[in-house]
Amino acid sequence: MAEHDYVVVGAGSAGCVLANRLSADPSVRVLLLEAGGSDRNMNVRIPIGFAKQFRTDLDWAYTAEPDSNLIGRSMFLPRGRCLGGSSSMNAMIYMRGHRHDYDTWASELGAPGWSYDEVLPVFKRSEANTRLGEPYHGRDGELAVTDPVWVSKLAQRFVAAASQAAGVPVTDDFNGAEQDGAGVVQVTQRRGRRWSAADAFLHPVRERPNLEVRTGAQVRRVVVEGGRATGVQMLDGAVERARREVVVCAGAYNSPQLLMLSGIGPADHLRDTGIEPLVDHPHVGAHLQDHPMATLTFQCPEALTLFDATHPRYLAEYLLRRGRGKLTSNVGEAGCFVRIAPDAPAPDFYVYFGPAYYFDNGFRTYPGHAFTIAPSLVRPRSEGAVRLRSADPRDPPAIHLNFLSTREEMDSMVAAVRLAREIAGTAPLSHSAGTNIDPGPGVASDEQLEAWVRAEAQHVYHAACTCRMGPEDGGVLDEQLRVRGVDGLRVADASSFPRVPGGNTNAPAIMVGERAADFILGNVPAPAQPAGATP
Ligand SMILES: Cc1cc2nc3c(=O)[nH]c(=O)nc-3n(C[C@H](O)[C@H](O)[C@H](O)COP(=O)(O)OP(=O)(O)OC[C@H]3O[C@@H](n4cnc5c(N)ncnc54)[C@H](O)[C@@H]3O)c2cc1C
């Protein structure tokens, strides 16, 4: 039986940075446990290959429960299952969300200390941006953030067309002063290869003698004794002791699953599943959010897409010219933040652009050049839930998405689909846009568009909020990520967000990992005073 000071469960976006920061003190012993294996794989390393990981050993490959709002469909839910977690599988878009997201966390959602002004320095600390600097960007961190090595001509045409059709400026920084705008995204890559949280925070410190990283190590439950987390039990029954704390960083599906398997969760549900409740926590697994997305695809009469990217000459170019050419594309090359609701306090949609036919997670293919315009609702109100299917930790959790459950959300999705078509019909993109493949041109009325959204909408892989921070009567975690009712236990990952930010979720998960380290190490500035408050 080994003893460590800290046991971190899950080597994903948050877990990698946390393990790095905690083990920076050589007197502290850290154990990082990862259920998956190594990240040495071409489809991890070469950016365009991310979707080739789906349904392989690198993927938890979950399936959601049938969703009655989506004609009973069960969506495919990929999650990274190797060092780096989902940051080894994602589309590498570097996006933090809007100031409004974090200010709302702090002022309305019971997470004081998490306002934009308080989290901005933490984002900057992790970041090694190759172009942008102060006041919004860091250059000296470990997470490589860069302009893409290769951008399709179509992406540039999309930017011009989207700016015009949506009435937003062209931007070269979605993480700067203003989010509204159309532009090419920055990506977490270095020299044309993916730069995951493992590349940034874990591999460079693997030799530290006080950091033990174990792969193929799935945790079955947190051991709680006398109200305190004292360690974790592995699938084979072995126990790993934590002298100080256990930190769960297993992601938005697995962190609540692990808490519930440990007896921390809604008591009735736990009893129904045959688990003796230790702490009755109705909010564990609740409040699941993700960003619903509609993927419109268009034929392209010009050979300007990624359709031919599998040709060996592009692999040769990539390998011989050290990370150049089409294979460095993250597919989601450009986008546009826009406000569809007239009173939206921040952009309510992000419209993805990819110079490729990307439908049904890449499983459906098209035999020719095509591109995708995919509006996603970035401030959804619907909430789903993660529940246990059984007390067996090898069983996947039951994931109820409950997407688009309100009239307002559905109406705004239909309006966003219309905007996507308008963008495709605006010069200069219109010159490259042929038939609208999905939905077909005959799908035109509001009723038809709504039916199509229900039949085909997807998510953007941004699962969050299932162990959210919040007030005593609504949050699983306090504002320092501590699980209420259990000492020595924190959850730090995308499940900790009080509400899903209006942007992608890798950078925010890394920021949460950074902050978890700050809280544990006692490096915490006092929360900012609300405007107008007397000190
Ligand atoms: C296909 C895809 C594309 C995406 N594209 C983008 C994008 O372009 N930009 C962006 O910002 N975000 C993107 N995301 C989302 C983003 O990557 C995630 O939100 C983020 O990585 C989540 O970080 P996390 O730390 O919460 O969890 P994860 O990174 O998922 O880490 C959880 C880790 O815990 C491990 N684990 C789980 N259970 C156990 C257990 N019981 N015992 C031990 N280990 C366990 C997992 O194997 C995993 O390694 C994408 C995600 C996916 C899947």
The ligand as a Gaussian input file, in Angstrom:
#p B3LYP/6-31G(d) Opt

LIG

0 1
 C      -14.079000      15.352000     -29.913000
 C      -13.916000      16.540000     -28.993000
 C      -13.641000      17.797000     -29.542000
 C      -13.500000      18.898000     -28.708000
 N      -13.078000      20.098000     -29.244000
 C      -12.719000      21.098000     -28.418000
 C      -12.046000      22.254000     -28.918000
 O      -11.758000      22.373000     -30.105000
 N      -11.694000      23.220000     -28.021000
 C      -11.972000      23.127000     -26.689000
 O      -11.661000      24.049000     -25.942000
 N      -12.610000      22.041000     -26.195000
 C      -12.949000      21.007000     -27.018000
 N      -13.489000      19.868000     -26.506000
 C      -13.826000      19.834000     -25.076000
 C      -12.616000      19.779000     -24.147000
 O      -11.565000      19.023000     -24.713000
 C      -13.064000      19.211000     -22.803000
 O      -14.093000      20.004000     -22.271000
 C      -11.932000      19.175000     -21.776000
 O      -10.830000      18.469000     -22.293000
 C      -12.442000      18.527000     -20.503000
 O      -11.400000      18.465000     -19.572000
 P      -11.611000      17.681000     -18.201000
 O      -10.371000      17.859000     -17.425000
 O      -12.906000      18.088000     -17.619000
 O      -11.822000      16.146000     -18.628000
 P      -10.980000      15.202000     -19.570000
 O       -9.952000      15.968000     -20.331000
 O      -11.954000      14.408000     -20.368000
 O      -10.176000      14.265000     -18.569000
 C      -10.745000      13.266000     -17.783000
 C       -9.713000      12.159000     -17.636000
 O      -10.088000      11.296000     -16.577000
 C       -9.895000       9.954000     -16.977000
 N      -10.794000       9.136000     -16.164000
 C      -12.144000       9.095000     -16.209000
 N      -12.637000       8.268000     -15.284000
 C      -11.562000       7.768000     -14.608000
 C      -11.440000       6.866000     -13.524000
 N      -12.504000       6.316000     -12.926000
 N      -10.182000       6.554000     -13.084000
 C       -9.080000       7.109000     -13.660000
 N       -9.165000       7.979000     -14.705000
 C      -10.395000       8.314000     -15.163000
 C      -10.221000       9.978000     -18.459000
 O       -9.722000       8.866000     -19.153000
 C       -9.604000      11.293000     -18.885000
 O       -8.250000      11.147000     -19.239000
 C      -13.658000      18.750000     -27.304000
 C      -13.910000      17.499000     -26.752000
 C      -14.016000      16.385000     -27.577000
 C      -14.277000      15.034000     -26.967000

